[in-house]
Amino acid sequence: MKKGFLELERNFTQKGGEIDLILKSPDDFIVFVEVKSQRPNSPFNIYSSLSHQKKVSLKRTINKWLVSNGKLLEPWRVDFVGIIYKIPLVIEHFEFINLG
């Protein structure tokens, strides 16, 4: 919100998928946000938690949201936010995620 985003919806759930946040960006993109958290001692990169299956599920759920809200012709993108629970808290924001 500090970056000027407007919240449209939280935890949108359809059979087979969920979208954590749906926002409107200052440049008028609909932004579908996947949020993942991780412990500081994890051996994996936070971005690797966005699996192929999760990307497939996101694509399907995003399409359902766009259709049901009459927004198929509006520009949209997918962002990923990774939160690593350590001191200080680390928040990584990746924009324009490719869902393949």
N, C-alpha and C positions, 0 to 999 in steps of 0.2 A: 504494500500500500504506500510505503514511503517513496516508491519510484513512480507514483502516479497511476497505478492500476486501480480499476474499479472491479469489485467482486460481483460476479454474476451468479455464481452458485458454488456450493461446497458439497463434497461427497456425493456427486451425482452417480447413482447406481442403476444399472440395467442388468437384466439377466446376462451373465457372462462377463461383466466388467464394471469397473468403477473409475471415476476421474476425481482426484483429490480436490482440485480447485479449477474453476473456470472464471477467467478474468477478462476484462477489456483493457488493452494496453493504451497508453497515451497516443500511440500512432494508429489506433483503431483496429488492431488485430484482436481476434478472439484468441485467448491464450489458454490452452489446456495444460495444466501443471500436474506432473507426477512428483510426489514428495516421498523420499526414502530417508531413513535415519540409520546410523551405524555407530557402533561402539568404537572408541578410539584404538583399541588393540586388534581390530579386525585386519586380517591379512589381505583383504580385497579392496580394490578401488571402489569408492562409493558409486561411481557411474556404472560399474559392471553389474550392479544389482538390477539394472533395467534389462531384464532378460528378453530373448526373442519372443517367448510366449506372452510376456507382459505387453510388448509392443503390438503384437497381433490383437490382444484384448483391447488395448487403447484405441487402435484404429477403428475397430468395430464399434466401440462405445462412443467415440467421437462422432462417427457417422450417424449413429442413432440420435445423439444430442442435436447435431446440426439439422437433421431432417425434422425432428419433433419441435424445434424452435424456429423453423423457417429461415435458417441462416446458411444454407448451402452455398450461396453466392458471395458470402462475406469472407474476407481474408482471415486465415487462422494459422496458428502454429502450435507446436508442442514444446514446452520447456520442462526441464528437470531440475529439481531442487534437492540437493543432498545435505543432510544435517549430520555432522559428526559430533557426538557428545564427548567433548573434552574441554579443558579449560585453557584458553577461552574457547567458547563454542565456535565451531567452524560451519559456515553455511556457504555452499557452492551453488551457483545458479548457472545452468547451461541453457542457452536459448536455441531455438530452431532445431530441435532434436529430429533426426531422420528416423522414421518408423519403418523404413525399408519397404 
